[in-house]
């Protein structure tokens, strides 16, 4: 075989090796998209076929430099195949329509294409002696090279300054060798000086070899994986220098053409210059737009800085990041943001290390388990762009179905620990565009998170110091106990309970009272064995001076690494228990006498009733009231009254059996619970015994005091309810009071009826007072000797005429008890003054009759009574000296400065003051001298017996002489017989009133009596 034949075979072998290398590389590295590499392999195969056909024609067909030939068809077919393959790489590698890189590639391509056009294409197109086929083929070669070069430059355009790719470099080397060899081939063809086997063939060998090696390098798989071009306003300096050189090509060619003295194609130069100018202007416009976007992102980051600096909670950092990401993406781009905690971030990175693989500058889901190198890559590439599916189902469900997510770890620019991850999900291209801004935002968030962590640490340390101070100064004792019941720690307050704070190493049961140790052991064992977290108990501790009761709270914190034991909190509750006992004593006992109060009495009564039903015994209740106790208080003072109540309680308790209960209900009311009685007679005997014992004088510290008692008795036969039984005993007491002092009465059903009637009467009385359903009657006061009427006493009657009358003896005391007497008395005063004033005006020329009005003790104590009297007198037009107000001896005995001032003010007004029912009370004669009294009204009980009892006559005569001595007038009440009138006249009593003279009259009847007795003629009306 000759040398030329060997050369032909070697060329074919070199070309096929390049093709085989590409196919093997595709099968070996499995790029995501294989067809671009197969297109490149097809282009190499076509070029190899062209070389083989060319060599066969020269060697075996002996055709020197065959042109054109079938080999040219294979050569030209290579260019579209290579262009298609490179286009596929560009398409899959730069998916984001990177306009700046595209413009850069066009500028470089145009700059390189101009000299090829001027010095190669145009000369070939104008060369003489070539057929049109030869001219077209010759022009097609450099144009195909320029097309391949343009696609390669587009593939290479974003790469400067980014991660280097060995496969791209080998492709560039092979393409440059191909372009250089094709240019040399075209120039030599024009001069008809091309020969096979020269040094010029080495360019194609480099082309085959470089492209084959590019396919065999592992980085070839990255060329079909999408990559993100670096975000920069200005190209790297190398690319900038290349772009500058490309734009200077037209002027340099024009200068060269002018130097050599010929400008072959000014139109082409102008066209290329214009295209380059437009591309440069467009490139600058793109930079301006990019600059505006950068400014907007900086503003968004700056707006997020203030909330991040002011944030005091992690939620505020998350909200600030969410607002900033929304501003970066804009309202039209779908996105979502999550701020993951450090723990969630670690779990996410661990998942990505196990389920994803680093490829082409990004993480993609892997079919297998990642290696340790993949896990290490996570550290080398902290910011990750991953498919949302790689984040796991839980996190993916929160991202609203968005395709990709960008993970930006919260790391300070200077490094340090990861404080979490800022996760932004959205379209891949938009995430790539704002990647740098999100990384900067993440660094700001990291600073804020670290500041919060430092703040929490400071707060924790301050809290620890705060709680340490609290524990050291707390009054509660805090113990930490090991599993063997030894004390490991005791707070300083333990000294107040145990006498020393040095308790470490001592057994806890040994610290309490001996009888409490088993209880302590049982409590601790229960807390440990049953898995309870808390226990509550009460222990007694032997203190230095006395036993101390402590409230115990136990909590199992053995699993807490900071404690690792049982926490026992002891609180001294000795004083609290004493106070509780005292409060209980006060709640159920009378504070003065120490006897049980109403509440305890009712409770014991209810229990006794239940027990009595079971045991067939009788439960009895005695209601006791002291007679005339108010007089003791009023005369001797409340302190003496209190001592008397205590003495009564002692004597009452001494009278009872041990099973009975004495109680004080309030005031001067007592009660006795008698249990286990055989019959109600036992209660009656006890009631009589109580009355007898309490009737004996009480020797107090100052003097001897005598009181009596009235008792009401009720038994379980009357009621089985404690409250009702006490009420029935009260009814029986009411009956005993009505029967006289020092009496006892057992409850009878009729008493309930009387009480119901009394209650009904009270309701009717309230309504009557509100509606003024009363009438006034006037009883004349007569001059006993002359028989003339000198005045009238106003008397209230209820109800009105024609209805069933209620005796004054019933409704007047009831009104006193209920407090309605003031309203009734005011009505009587107001209407009686009006009646008598009209009567006075109808009897002119005669002595004016006066009006006498009874005033209750409650009215005398009323501060507004003086004004009430003044208004009544003024409105009626009654002369004040014709008004007489009556008071009882009890008012004199309750002498107060207020009553003194009221009496003197009434005297100054001209009103007379009379003492009603004189002789029935306990007033002292000194009161007759001290008070401004004008009249004494002798009670009817003194007048009734004077016809038959000389002593009664002497008594009345003494009262009359006493009144004369004091300058007082005397009025005898209840004169019903002539003998009484005669005797009173004989002893010097001048005035009297009673049925002998007239019964209570209406105002009209009073006027008639006045005319009859005084001889007055009625004044004509009108």
Secondary structure, DSSP 8 states (H G I E B T S, - for coil): --HHHHHHHHHHHHHHHHHHHHHHHHHHH--S--HHHHHHHHHHHHHHHHHHHHHHHHHTS--TT--S-HHHHHHHHHHHHHHHHHHHHHHHH--S--HHHHHHHHHHHHHHHHHHIIIIIHHHHH-TT--HHHHHHHHHHHHHHHHHHHHHHHHHTTTTTS---HHHHHHHHHHHHHHHHHHHHHHHHHTT---TTSGGGHHHHHHHHHHHHHHHSGGGGGGGS-------SS--HHHHHHHHHHHHHHHHHHHHHHHHT--S-HHHHHHHHHHHHHHHHHHHHHHHHHHHHHHHHHHHHHHHHHHHHH--SHHHHHHHHHHHHHHHH-TTS-EEEEEE-HHHHHHHHHHHHHHEEEETTEEEE-SS---HHHHHHHHH--SEEEEGGGG-HHHHHTTTT-SEEEEEE---TT------EEEEEE-HHHHHHTHHHHHHHHHHHHHHHHHHHHHHHHHHHHHHHHHHHHHHH-SSEEEEE-TTSBEEEE-TTHHHHHS-S--TTSBGGGGS-GGGHHHHHHHHHHHHHS--SEEEEEEEEE-SSSEEEEEEEEEEETT-TTT-EEEEEEEE-HHHHHHHHHHHHHHHB-TTT--B-HHHHHHHHHHHHHHHHHHT-EEEEEEEEEETHHHHHHHH-HHHHHHHHHHHHHHHHHHS-TTSEEEEEETTEEEEEEEEESSHHHHHHHHHHHHHHHTS-EE-SSSEE--EEEEEEEETTT-SSHHHHHHHHHHHHHHHHHH-SS-EEE--HHHHHHHHHHHHHHHHHHHHHHHT--EEEEEEEEETTT--EEEEEEEEEBS-TTS--B-HHHHHHHHHHHTTHHHHHHHHHHHHHHHHHHHHHHSTTS---EEEEE--HHHHT-TTHHHHHHHHHHHHT--GGGEEEEE-HHHHHT--HHHHHHHHHHHHHT-EEEEEEETSS---HHHHHHS---EEEE-HHHHTTTTT-HHHHHHHHHHHHHHHHHT-EEEEE---SHHHHHHHHHTT--EEESTTT---B-HHHHHHHHHHHH--------
